[in-house]
């Protein structure tokens, strides 16, 4: 259904190449996918919290409880 290809040389932010480019200093959002044969690696992962810096300090200490 979808066609995937390298970008056209005219579309890549004016760099004139078809390779991936990023101007410095470069900042991109993190996207993560967690997969596993069992449910435990998915629900127990901490990677989304490990790769980002907090935007602000919490106003109080939060205690995690049960959730779904």
PDB file of N, H, CA, C and O in Angstrom:
ATOM      1  N   UNK A   1       0.802  -1.191   0.000  1.00  0.00           N
ATOM      2  CA  UNK A   1       0.000   0.000   0.000  1.00  0.00           C
ATOM      3  C   UNK A   1       0.850   1.263   0.000  1.00  0.00           C
ATOM      4  O   UNK A   1       0.508   2.247  -0.655  1.00  0.00           O
ATOM      5  N   UNK A   2       1.957   1.233   0.734  1.00  0.00           N
ATOM      6  H   UNK A   2       2.235   0.433   1.266  1.00  0.00           H
ATOM      7  CA  UNK A   2       2.804   2.421   0.848  1.00  0.00           C
ATOM      8  C   UNK A   2       4.104   2.187   0.107  1.00  0.00           C
ATOM      9  O   UNK A   2       4.648   1.083   0.121  1.00  0.00           O
ATOM     10  N   UNK A   3       4.588   3.207  -0.526  1.00  0.00           N
ATOM     11  H   UNK A   3       4.146   4.104  -0.538  1.00  0.00           H
ATOM     12  CA  UNK A   3       5.868   3.133  -1.217  1.00  0.00           C
ATOM     13  C   UNK A   3       6.905   3.862  -0.380  1.00  0.00           C
ATOM     14  O   UNK A   3       6.718   5.027  -0.028  1.00  0.00           O
ATOM     15  N   UNK A   4       7.986   3.186  -0.062  1.00  0.00           N
ATOM     16  H   UNK A   4       8.138   2.240  -0.348  1.00  0.00           H
ATOM     17  CA  UNK A   4       9.048   3.779   0.751  1.00  0.00           C
ATOM     18  C   UNK A   4      10.289   3.937  -0.116  1.00  0.00           C
ATOM     19  O   UNK A   4      10.707   3.000  -0.797  1.00  0.00           O
ATOM     20  N   UNK A   5      10.868   5.119  -0.086  1.00  0.00           N
ATOM     21  H   UNK A   5      10.529   5.880   0.467  1.00  0.00           H
ATOM     22  CA  UNK A   5      12.061   5.387  -0.893  1.00  0.00           C
ATOM     23  C   UNK A   5      12.866   6.491  -0.226  1.00  0.00           C
ATOM     24  O   UNK A   5      12.368   7.185   0.660  1.00  0.00           O
ATOM     25  N   UNK A   6      14.110   6.651  -0.654  1.00  0.00           N
ATOM     26  H   UNK A   6      14.515   6.088  -1.374  1.00  0.00           H
ATOM     27  CA  UNK A   6      14.918   7.762  -0.181  1.00  0.00           C
ATOM     28  C   UNK A   6      14.309   9.063  -0.683  1.00  0.00           C
ATOM     29  O   UNK A   6      13.641   9.061  -1.717  1.00  0.00           O
ATOM     30  N   UNK A   7      14.517  10.163   0.012  1.00  0.00           N
ATOM     31  H   UNK A   7      15.059  10.164   0.852  1.00  0.00           H
ATOM     32  CA  UNK A   7      13.935  11.429  -0.438  1.00  0.00           C
ATOM     33  C   UNK A   7      14.555  11.896  -1.751  1.00  0.00           C
ATOM     34  O   UNK A   7      15.690  11.557  -2.085  1.00  0.00           O
ATOM     35  N   UNK A   8      13.790  12.665  -2.465  1.00  0.00           N
ATOM     36  H   UNK A   8      12.868  12.941  -2.194  1.00  0.00           H
ATOM     37  CA  UNK A   8      14.294  13.287  -3.682  1.00  0.00           C
ATOM     38  C   UNK A   8      15.352  14.310  -3.284  1.00  0.00           C
ATOM     39  O   UNK A   8      15.226  14.943  -2.235  1.00  0.00           O
ATOM     40  N   UNK A   9      16.375  14.482  -4.087  1.00  0.00           N
ATOM     41  H   UNK A   9      16.477  13.968  -4.939  1.00  0.00           H
ATOM     42  CA  UNK A   9      17.463  15.421  -3.758  1.00  0.00           C
ATOM     43  C   UNK A   9      16.947  16.836  -3.517  1.00  0.00           C
ATOM     44  O   UNK A   9      17.562  17.587  -2.760  1.00  0.00           O
ATOM     45  N   UNK A  10      15.848  17.213  -4.132  1.00  0.00           N
ATOM     46  H   UNK A  10      15.348  16.603  -4.747  1.00  0.00           H
ATOM     47  CA  UNK A  10      15.300  18.557  -3.961  1.00  0.00           C
ATOM     48  C   UNK A  10      14.494  18.699  -2.673  1.00  0.00           C
ATOM     49  O   UNK A  10      14.154  19.817  -2.288  1.00  0.00           O
ATOM     50  N   UNK A  11      14.176  17.579  -1.991  1.00  0.00           N
ATOM     51  H   UNK A  11      14.452  16.671  -2.305  1.00  0.00           H
ATOM     52  CA  UNK A  11      13.315  17.622  -0.817  1.00  0.00           C
ATOM     53  C   UNK A  11      14.055  17.545   0.513  1.00  0.00           C
ATOM     54  O   UNK A  11      13.436  17.776   1.552  1.00  0.00           O
ATOM     55  N   UNK A  12      15.307  17.244   0.530  1.00  0.00           N
ATOM     56  H   UNK A  12      15.810  17.057  -0.314  1.00  0.00           H
ATOM     57  CA  UNK A  12      16.025  16.954   1.770  1.00  0.00           C
ATOM     58  C   UNK A  12      16.613  18.220   2.394  1.00  0.00           C
ATOM     59  O   UNK A  12      17.828  18.318   2.567  1.00  0.00           O
ATOM     60  N   UNK A  13      15.776  19.168   2.725  1.00  0.00           N
ATOM     61  H   UNK A  13      14.789  19.088   2.585  1.00  0.00           H
ATOM     62  CA  UNK A  13      16.180  20.403   3.408  1.00  0.00           C
ATOM     63  C   UNK A  13      17.267  21.179   2.678  1.00  0.00           C
ATOM     64  O   UNK A  13      18.034  21.911   3.304  1.00  0.00           O
ATOM     65  N   UNK A  14      17.337  21.026   1.378  1.00  0.00           N
ATOM     66  H   UNK A  14      16.714  20.431   0.870  1.00  0.00           H
ATOM     67  CA  UNK A  14      18.308  21.784   0.594  1.00  0.00           C
ATOM     68  C   UNK A  14      19.730  21.285   0.674  1.00  0.00           C
ATOM     69  O   UNK A  14      20.637  21.989   0.230  1.00  0.00           O
ATOM     70  N   UNK A  15      19.978  20.089   1.224  1.00  0.00           N
ATOM     71  H   UNK A  15      19.242  19.517   1.585  1.00  0.00           H
ATOM     72  CA  UNK A  15      21.341  19.568   1.316  1.00  0.00           C
ATOM     73  C   UNK A  15      21.831  18.995  -0.006  1.00  0.00           C
ATOM     74  O   UNK A  15      23.037  18.858  -0.207  1.00  0.00           O
ATOM     75  N   UNK A  16      20.910  18.656  -0.916  1.00  0.00           N
ATOM     76  H   UNK A  16      19.930  18.768  -0.752  1.00  0.00           H
ATOM     77  CA  UNK A  16      21.298  18.146  -2.222  1.00  0.00           C
ATOM     78  C   UNK A  16      21.741  16.704  -2.238  1.00  0.00           C
ATOM     79  O   UNK A  16      22.424  16.291  -3.175  1.00  0.00           O
ATOM     80  N   UNK A  17      21.377  15.914  -1.230  1.00  0.00           N
ATOM     81  H   UNK A  17      20.822  16.250  -0.468  1.00  0.00           H
ATOM     82  CA  UNK A  17      21.705  14.492  -1.222  1.00  0.00           C
ATOM     83  C   UNK A  17      20.452  13.701  -0.887  1.00  0.00           C
ATOM     84  O   UNK A  17      19.429  14.263  -0.494  1.00  0.00           O
ATOM     85  N   UNK A  18      20.551  12.382  -1.049  1.00  0.00           N
ATOM     86  H   UNK A  18      21.382  11.926  -1.367  1.00  0.00           H
ATOM     87  CA  UNK A  18      19.419  11.520  -0.704  1.00  0.00           C
ATOM     88  C   UNK A  18      19.625  10.810   0.632  1.00  0.00           C
ATOM     89  O   UNK A  18      18.765  10.038   1.056  1.00  0.00           O
ATOM     90  N   UNK A  19      20.746  11.058   1.296  1.00  0.00           N
ATOM     91  H   UNK A  19      21.445  11.685   0.952  1.00  0.00           H
ATOM     92  CA  UNK A  19      20.994  10.458   2.600  1.00  0.00           C
ATOM     93  C   UNK A  19      20.320  11.258   3.715  1.00  0.00           C
ATOM     94  O   UNK A  19      19.900  12.398   3.512  1.00  0.00           O
ATOM     95  N   UNK A  20      20.227  10.658   4.860  1.00  0.00           N
ATOM     96  H   UNK A  20      20.568   9.733   5.024  1.00  0.00           H
ATOM     97  CA  UNK A  20      19.638  11.354   6.010  1.00  0.00           C
ATOM     98  C   UNK A  20      20.567  12.474   6.459  1.00  0.00           C
ATOM     99  O   UNK A  20      21.779  12.280   6.547  1.00  0.00           O
ATOM    100  N   UNK A  21      20.010  13.631   6.739  1.00  0.00           N
ATOM    101  H   UNK A  21      19.025  13.788   6.668  1.00  0.00           H
ATOM    102  CA  UNK A  21      20.797  14.795   7.142  1.00  0.00           C
ATOM    103  C   UNK A  21      20.129  15.462   8.338  1.00  0.00           C
ATOM    104  O   UNK A  21      18.907  15.435   8.478  1.00  0.00           O
ATOM    105  N   UNK A  22      20.939  16.051   9.183  1.00  0.00           N
ATOM    106  H   UNK A  22      21.932  16.073   9.069  1.00  0.00           H
ATOM    107  CA  UNK A  22      20.432  16.787  10.334  1.00  0.00           C
ATOM    108  C   UNK A  22      21.410  17.908  10.631  1.00  0.00           C
ATOM    109  O   UNK A  22      22.602  17.669  10.827  1.00  0.00           O
ATOM    110  N   UNK A  23      20.908  19.121  10.662  1.00  0.00           N
ATOM    111  H   UNK A  23      19.940  19.315  10.503  1.00  0.00           H
ATOM    112  CA  UNK A  23      21.766  20.247  11.003  1.00  0.00           C
ATOM    113  C   UNK A  23      22.130  20.221  12.477  1.00  0.00           C
ATOM    114  O   UNK A  23      21.348  19.749  13.302  1.00  0.00           O
ATOM    115  N   UNK A  24      23.304  20.721  12.811  1.00  0.00           N
ATOM    116  H   UNK A  24      23.939  21.104  12.140  1.00  0.00           H
ATOM    117  CA  UNK A  24      23.758  20.716  14.203  1.00  0.00           C
ATOM    118  C   UNK A  24      23.555  22.080  14.844  1.00  0.00           C
ATOM    119  O   UNK A  24      23.742  23.081  14.153  1.00  0.00           O
ATOM    120  N   UNK A  25      23.194  22.189  16.086  1.00  0.00           N
ATOM    121  H   UNK A  25      23.042  21.375  16.648  1.00  0.00           H
ATOM    122  CA  UNK A  25      22.948  21.066  16.990  1.00  0.00           C
ATOM    123  C   UNK A  25      21.610  20.421  16.665  1.00  0.00           C
ATOM    124  O   UNK A  25      20.609  21.116  16.489  1.00  0.00           O
ATOM    125  N   UNK A  26      21.588  19.112  16.584  1.00  0.00           N
ATOM    126  H   UNK A  26      22.400  18.547  16.726  1.00  0.00           H
ATOM    127  CA  UNK A  26      20.381  18.390  16.201  1.00  0.00           C
ATOM    128  C   UNK A  26      19.643  17.826  17.395  1.00  0.00           C
ATOM    129  O   UNK A  26      20.242  17.244  18.300  1.00  0.00           O
ATOM    130  N   UNK A  27      18.348  18.006  17.386  1.00  0.00           N
ATOM    131  H   UNK A  27      17.861  18.479  16.651  1.00  0.00           H
ATOM    132  CA  UNK A  27      17.494  17.450  18.441  1.00  0.00           C
ATOM    133  C   UNK A  27      16.291  16.821  17.761  1.00  0.00           C
ATOM    134  O   UNK A  27      15.631  17.463  16.944  1.00  0.00           O
ATOM    135  N   UNK A  28      16.004  15.574  18.090  1.00  0.00           N
ATOM    136  H   UNK A  28      16.541  15.052  18.753  1.00  0.00           H
ATOM    137  CA  UNK A  28      14.838  14.902  17.539  1.00  0.00           C
ATOM    138  C   UNK A  28      14.044  14.270  18.668  1.00  0.00           C
ATOM    139  O   UNK A  28      14.619  13.944  19.707  1.00  0.00           O
ATOM    140  N   UNK A  29      12.742  14.088  18.497  1.00  0.00           N
ATOM    141  H   UNK A  29      12.276  14.353  17.653  1.00  0.00           H
ATOM    142  CA  UNK A  29      11.957  13.411  19.530  1.00  0.00           C
ATOM    143  C   UNK A  29      12.269  11.921  19.535  1.00  0.00           C
ATOM    144  O   UNK A  29      12.586  11.340  18.497  1.00  0.00           O
ATOM    145  N   UNK A  30      12.177  11.312  20.701  1.00  0.00           N
ATOM    146  H   UNK A  30      11.919  11.783  21.544  1.00  0.00           H
ATOM    147  CA  UNK A  30      12.403   9.880  20.816  1.00  0.00           C
ATOM    148  C   UNK A  30      11.122   9.144  20.491  1.00  0.00           C
ATOM    149  O   UNK A  30      10.040   9.565  20.901  1.00  0.00           O
ATOM    150  N   UNK A  31      11.231   8.066  19.769  1.00  0.00           N
ATOM    151  H   UNK A  31      12.110   7.724  19.436  1.00  0.00           H
ATOM    152  CA  UNK A  31      10.134   7.141  19.515  1.00  0.00           C
ATOM    153  C   UNK A  31      10.649   5.765  19.898  1.00  0.00           C
ATOM    154  O   UNK A  31      11.732   5.365  19.471  1.00  0.00           O
ATOM    155  N   UNK A  32       9.889   5.045  20.690  1.00  0.00           N
ATOM    156  H   UNK A  32       9.009   5.369  21.037  1.00  0.00           H
ATOM    157  CA  UNK A  32      10.331   3.718  21.104  1.00  0.00           C
ATOM    158  C   UNK A  32       9.249   2.692  20.805  1.00  0.00           C
ATOM    159  O   UNK A  32       8.058   3.000  20.838  1.00  0.00           O
ATOM    160  N   UNK A  33       9.675   1.484  20.516  1.00  0.00           N
ATOM    161  H   UNK A  33      10.643   1.234  20.489  1.00  0.00           H
ATOM    162  CA  UNK A  33       8.783   0.340  20.353  1.00  0.00           C
ATOM    163  C   UNK A  33       9.366  -0.775  21.198  1.00  0.00           C
ATOM    164  O   UNK A  33      10.544  -1.107  21.066  1.00  0.00           O
ATOM    165  N   UNK A  34       8.562  -1.346  22.054  1.00  0.00           N
ATOM    166  H   UNK A  34       7.605  -1.076  22.161  1.00  0.00           H
ATOM    167  CA  UNK A  34       9.014  -2.442  22.896  1.00  0.00           C
ATOM    168  C   UNK A  34       8.272  -3.700  22.473  1.00  0.00           C
ATOM    169  O   UNK A  34       7.042  -3.727  22.449  1.00  0.00           O
ATOM    170  N   UNK A  35       9.021  -4.734  22.144  1.00  0.00           N
ATOM    171  H   UNK A  35      10.020  -4.712  22.164  1.00  0.00           H
ATOM    172  CA  UNK A  35       8.419  -6.002  21.722  1.00  0.00           C
ATOM    173  C   UNK A  35       8.975  -7.123  22.584  1.00  0.00           C
ATOM    174  O   UNK A  35      10.069  -7.009  23.137  1.00  0.00           O
ATOM    175  N   UNK A  36       8.230  -8.190  22.693  1.00  0.00           N
ATOM    176  H   UNK A  36       7.341  -8.283  22.244  1.00  0.00           H
ATOM    177  CA  UNK A  36       8.687  -9.340  23.449  1.00  0.00           C
ATOM    178  C   UNK A  36       7.779 -10.534  23.231  1.00  0.00           C
ATOM    179  O   UNK A  36       6.626 -10.385  22.826  1.00  0.00           O
ATOM    180  N   UNK A  37       8.297 -11.699  23.498  1.00  0.00           N
ATOM    181  H   UNK A  37       9.233 -11.819  23.827  1.00  0.00           H
ATOM    182  CA  UNK A  37       7.491 -12.915  23.364  1.00  0.00           C
ATOM    183  C   UNK A  37       6.498 -13.046  24.515  1.00  0.00           C
ATOM    184  O   UNK A  37       5.471 -13.713  24.389  1.00  0.00           O
ATOM    185  N   UNK A  38       6.812 -12.407  25.627  1.00  0.00           N
ATOM    186  H   UNK A  38       7.646 -11.864  25.730  1.00  0.00           H
ATOM    187  CA  UNK A  38       5.943 -12.409  26.808  1.00  0.00           C
ATOM    188  C   UNK A  38       5.495 -10.976  27.070  1.00  0.00           C
ATOM    189  O   UNK A  38       6.040 -10.045  26.477  1.00  0.00           O
ATOM    190  N   UNK A  39       4.530 -10.785  27.931  1.00  0.00           N
ATOM    191  H   UNK A  39       4.087 -11.542  28.413  1.00  0.00           H
ATOM    192  CA  UNK A  39       4.043  -9.457  28.262  1.00  0.00           C
ATOM    193  C   UNK A  39       5.005  -8.702  29.189  1.00  0.00           C
ATOM    194  O   UNK A  39       5.040  -7.471  29.164  1.00  0.00           O
ATOM    195  N   UNK A  40       5.782  -9.419  30.002  1.00  0.00           N
ATOM    196  H   UNK A  40       5.754 -10.419  30.023  1.00  0.00           H
ATOM    197  CA  UNK A  40       6.624  -8.768  31.012  1.00  0.00           C
ATOM    198  C   UNK A  40       7.627  -7.764  30.448  1.00  0.00           C
ATOM    199  O   UNK A  40       7.748  -6.691  31.039  1.00  0.00           O
ATOM    200  N   UNK A  41       8.362  -8.015  29.349  1.00  0.00           N
ATOM    201  H   UNK A  41       8.263  -8.887  28.869  1.00  0.00           H
ATOM    202  CA  UNK A  41       9.293  -6.986  28.882  1.00  0.00           C
ATOM    203  C   UNK A  41       8.587  -5.714  28.426  1.00  0.00           C
ATOM    204  O   UNK A  41       9.175  -4.633  28.459  1.00  0.00           O
ATOM    205  N   UNK A  42       7.350  -5.834  28.008  1.00  0.00           N
ATOM    206  H   UNK A  42       6.872  -6.713  27.981  1.00  0.00           H
ATOM    207  CA  UNK A  42       6.605  -4.671  27.541  1.00  0.00           C
ATOM    208  C   UNK A  42       6.135  -3.814  28.705  1.00  0.00           C
ATOM    209  O   UNK A  42       6.290  -2.593  28.682  1.00  0.00           O
ATOM    210  N   UNK A  43       5.561  -4.446  29.725  1.00  0.00           N
ATOM    211  H   UNK A  43       5.435  -5.438  29.744  1.00  0.00           H
ATOM    212  CA  UNK A  43       5.024  -3.666  30.845  1.00  0.00           C
ATOM    213  C   UNK A  43       6.085  -3.256  31.852  1.00  0.00           C
ATOM    214  O   UNK A  43       5.855  -2.336  32.637  1.00  0.00           O
ATOM    215  N   UNK A  44       7.244  -3.912  31.854  1.00  0.00           N
ATOM    216  H   UNK A  44       7.431  -4.659  31.216  1.00  0.00           H
ATOM    217  CA  UNK A  44       8.284  -3.594  32.826  1.00  0.00           C
ATOM    218  C   UNK A  44       9.374  -2.674  32.274  1.00  0.00           C
ATOM    219  O   UNK A  44      10.285  -2.305  33.016  1.00  0.00           O
ATOM    220  N   UNK A  45       9.310  -2.300  31.013  1.00  0.00           N
ATOM    221  H   UNK A  45       8.570  -2.600  30.411  1.00  0.00           H
ATOM    222  CA  UNK A  45      10.357  -1.472  30.439  1.00  0.00           C
ATOM    223  C   UNK A  45      10.370  -0.074  31.046  1.00  0.00           C
ATOM    224  O   UNK A  45       9.324   0.477  31.389  1.00  0.00           O
ATOM    225  N   UNK A  46      11.557   0.486  31.172  1.00  0.00           N
ATOM    226  H   UNK A  46      12.406   0.038  30.893  1.00  0.00           H
ATOM    227  CA  UNK A  46      11.706   1.864  31.648  1.00  0.00           C
ATOM    228  C   UNK A  46      12.329   2.751  30.575  1.00  0.00           C
ATOM    229  O   UNK A  46      12.677   3.900  30.848  1.00  0.00           O
ATOM    230  N   UNK A  47      12.471   2.231  29.362  1.00  0.00           N
ATOM    231  H   UNK A  47      12.188   1.298  29.140  1.00  0.00           H
ATOM    232  CA  UNK A  47      13.170   2.980  28.310  1.00  0.00           C
ATOM    233  C   UNK A  47      12.537   4.332  28.021  1.00  0.00           C
ATOM    234  O   UNK A  47      13.288   5.284  27.808  1.00  0.00           O
ATOM    235  N   UNK A  48      11.201   4.500  27.996  1.00  0.00           N
ATOM    236  H   UNK A  48      10.591   3.727  28.169  1.00  0.00           H
ATOM    237  CA  UNK A  48      10.679   5.845  27.733  1.00  0.00           C
ATOM    238  C   UNK A  48      11.116   6.874  28.785  1.00  0.00           C
ATOM    239  O   UNK A  48      11.246   8.058  28.475  1.00  0.00           O
ATOM    240  N   UNK A  49      11.338   6.434  30.007  1.00  0.00           N
ATOM    241  H   UNK A  49      11.233   5.472  30.259  1.00  0.00           H
ATOM    242  CA  UNK A  49      11.779   7.343  31.065  1.00  0.00           C
ATOM    243  C   UNK A  49      13.294   7.524  31.064  1.00  0.00           C
ATOM    244  O   UNK A  49      13.798   8.527  31.569  1.00  0.00           O
ATOM    245  N   UNK A  50      14.026   6.555  30.499  1.00  0.00           N
ATOM    246  H   UNK A  50      13.616   5.740  30.089  1.00  0.00           H
ATOM    247  CA  UNK A  50      15.487   6.597  30.505  1.00  0.00           C
ATOM    248  C   UNK A  50      16.070   7.509  29.426  1.00  0.00           C
ATOM    249  O   UNK A  50      17.196   7.985  29.577  1.00  0.00           O
ATOM    250  N   UNK A  51      15.333   7.764  28.342  1.00  0.00           N
ATOM    251  H   UNK A  51      14.419   7.378  28.220  1.00  0.00           H
ATOM    252  CA  UNK A  51      15.913   8.490  27.216  1.00  0.00           C
ATOM    253  C   UNK A  51      15.509   9.956  27.147  1.00  0.00           C
ATOM    254  O   UNK A  51      15.944  10.663  26.239  1.00  0.00           O
ATOM    255  N   UNK A  52      14.690  10.431  28.079  1.00  0.00           N
ATOM    256  H   UNK A  52      14.336   9.856  28.816  1.00  0.00           H
ATOM    257  CA  UNK A  52      14.252  11.831  28.032  1.00  0.00           C
ATOM    258  C   UNK A  52      14.648  12.566  29.301  1.00  0.00           C
ATOM    259  O   UNK A  52      14.730  11.972  30.376  1.00  0.00           O
ATOM    260  N   UNK A  53      14.890  13.853  29.170  1.00  0.00           N
ATOM    261  H   UNK A  53      14.823  14.336  28.297  1.00  0.00           H
ATOM    262  CA  UNK A  53      15.127  14.702  30.330  1.00  0.00           C
ATOM    263  C   UNK A  53      13.787  15.307  30.741  1.00  0.00           C
ATOM    264  O   UNK A  53      13.008  15.714  29.879  1.00  0.00           O
ATOM    265  N   UNK A  54      13.504  15.372  32.042  1.00  0.00           N
ATOM    266  H   UNK A  54      14.137  15.041  32.742  1.00  0.00           H
ATOM    267  CA  UNK A  54      12.240  15.963  32.484  1.00  0.00           C
ATOM    268  C   UNK A  54      12.150  17.438  32.085  1.00  0.00           C
ATOM    269  O   UNK A  54      13.150  18.155  32.112  1.00  0.00           O
ATOM    270  N   UNK A  55      10.956  17.882  31.718  1.00  0.00           N
ATOM    271  H   UNK A  55      10.144  17.299  31.696  1.00  0.00           H
ATOM    272  CA  UNK A  55      10.756  19.280  31.356  1.00  0.00           C
ATOM    273  C   UNK A  55      10.725  20.182  32.583  1.00  0.00           C
ATOM    274  O   UNK A  55      11.065  21.362  32.495  1.00  0.00           O
ATOM    275  N   UNK A  56      10.315  19.630  33.738  1.00  0.00           N
ATOM    276  H   UNK A  56      10.038  18.671  33.809  1.00  0.00           H
ATOM    277  CA  UNK A  56      10.208  20.420  34.957  1.00  0.00           C
ATOM    278  C   UNK A  56      10.301  19.490  36.157  1.00  0.00           C
ATOM    279  O   UNK A  56      10.127  18.278  36.033  1.00  0.00           O
ATOM    280  N   UNK A  57      10.570  20.054  37.285  1.00  0.00           N
ATOM    281  H   UNK A  57      10.712  21.039  37.385  1.00  0.00           H
ATOM    282  CA  UNK A  57      10.639  19.286  38.532  1.00  0.00           C
ATOM    283  C   UNK A  57       9.224  19.044  39.055  1.00  0.00           C
ATOM    284  O   UNK A  57       8.364  19.919  38.964  1.00  0.00           O
ATOM    285  N   UNK A  58       8.992  17.866  39.596  1.00  0.00           N
ATOM    286  H   UNK A  58       9.691  17.155  39.670  1.00  0.00           H
ATOM    287  CA  UNK A  58       7.683  17.566  40.190  1.00  0.00           C
ATOM    288  C   UNK A  58       7.477  18.418  41.430  1.00  0.00           C
ATOM    289  O   UNK A  58       8.429  18.687  42.164  1.00  0.00           O
ATOM    290  N   UNK A  59       6.250  18.844  41.671  1.00  0.00           N
ATOM    291  H   UNK A  59       5.477  18.626  41.075  1.00  0.00           H
ATOM    292  CA  UNK A  59       5.951  19.688  42.820  1.00  0.00           C
ATOM    293  C   UNK A  59       5.892  18.893  44.117  1.00  0.00           C
ATOM    294  O   UNK A  59       5.930  19.472  45.203  1.00  0.00           O
ATOM    295  N   UNK A  60       5.800  17.572  44.009  1.00  0.00           N
ATOM    296  H   UNK A  60       5.770  17.102  43.127  1.00  0.00           H
ATOM    297  CA  UNK A  60       5.790  16.710  45.192  1.00  0.00           C
ATOM    298  C   UNK A  60       6.265  15.325  44.788  1.00  0.00           C
ATOM    299  O   UNK A  60       6.419  15.034  43.602  1.00  0.00           O
ATOM    300  N   UNK A  61       6.495  14.480  45.768  1.00  0.00           N
ATOM    301  H   UNK A  61       6.370  14.717  46.731  1.00  0.00           H
ATOM    302  CA  UNK A  61       6.922  13.102  45.524  1.00  0.00           C
ATOM    303  C   UNK A  61       5.698  12.252  45.187  1.00  0.00           C
ATOM    304  O   UNK A  61       4.762  12.164  45.981  1.00  0.00           O
ATOM    305  N   UNK A  62       5.710  11.635  44.023  1.00  0.00           N
ATOM    306  H   UNK A  62       6.471  11.706  43.378  1.00  0.00           H
ATOM    307  CA  UNK A  62       4.583  10.797  43.618  1.00  0.00           C
ATOM    308  C   UNK A  62       4.877   9.340  43.904  1.00  0.00           C
ATOM    309  O   UNK A  62       5.993   8.868  43.684  1.00  0.00           O
ATOM    310  N   UNK A  63       3.873   8.625  44.397  1.00  0.00           N
ATOM    311  H   UNK A  63       2.966   9.008  44.576  1.00  0.00           H
ATOM    312  CA  UNK A  63       3.989   7.202  44.650  1.00  0.00           C
ATOM    313  C   UNK A  63       3.165   6.471  43.590  1.00  0.00           C
ATOM    314  O   UNK A  63       1.968   6.714  43.441  1.00  0.00           O
ATOM    315  N   UNK A  64       3.822   5.578  42.863  1.00  0.00           N
ATOM    316  H   UNK A  64       4.795   5.381  42.984  1.00  0.00           H
ATOM    317  CA  UNK A  64       3.127   4.825  41.835  1.00  0.00           C
ATOM    318  C   UNK A  64       2.259   3.756  42.477  1.00  0.00           C
ATOM    319  O   UNK A  64       2.654   3.138  43.466  1.00  0.00           O
ATOM    320  N   UNK A  65       1.105   3.545  41.928  1.00  0.00           N
ATOM    321  H   UNK A  65       0.784   4.047  41.125  1.00  0.00           H
ATOM    322  CA  UNK A  65       0.191   2.510  42.404  1.00  0.00           C
ATOM    323  C   UNK A  65      -0.099   1.539  41.283  1.00  0.00           C
ATOM    324  O   UNK A  65       0.624   1.479  40.288  1.00  0.00           O
ATOM    325  N   UNK A  66      -1.154   0.788  41.455  1.00  0.00           N
ATOM    326  H   UNK A  66      -1.740   0.837  42.264  1.00  0.00           H
ATOM    327  CA  UNK A  66      -1.547  -0.161  40.421  1.00  0.00           C
ATOM    328  C   UNK A  66      -2.236   0.558  39.276  1.00  0.00           C
ATOM    329  O   UNK A  66      -2.881   1.586  39.484  1.00  0.00           O
ATOM    330  N   UNK A  67      -2.106   0.039  38.100  1.00  0.00           N
ATOM    331  H   UNK A  67      -1.581  -0.796  37.932  1.00  0.00           H
ATOM    332  CA  UNK A  67      -2.758   0.636  36.943  1.00  0.00           C
ATOM    333  C   UNK A  67      -2.867  -0.363  35.818  1.00  0.00           C
ATOM    334  O   UNK A  67      -2.293  -1.450  35.877  1.00  0.00           O
ATOM    335  N   UNK A  68      -3.589   0.002  34.817  1.00  0.00           N
ATOM    336  H   UNK A  68      -4.056   0.885  34.769  1.00  0.00           H
ATOM    337  CA  UNK A  68      -3.726  -0.864  33.649  1.00  0.00           C
ATOM    338  C   UNK A  68      -3.482  -0.066  32.399  1.00  0.00           C
ATOM    339  O   UNK A  68      -3.550  -0.609  31.297  1.00  0.00           O
TER     340      UNK A  68
END
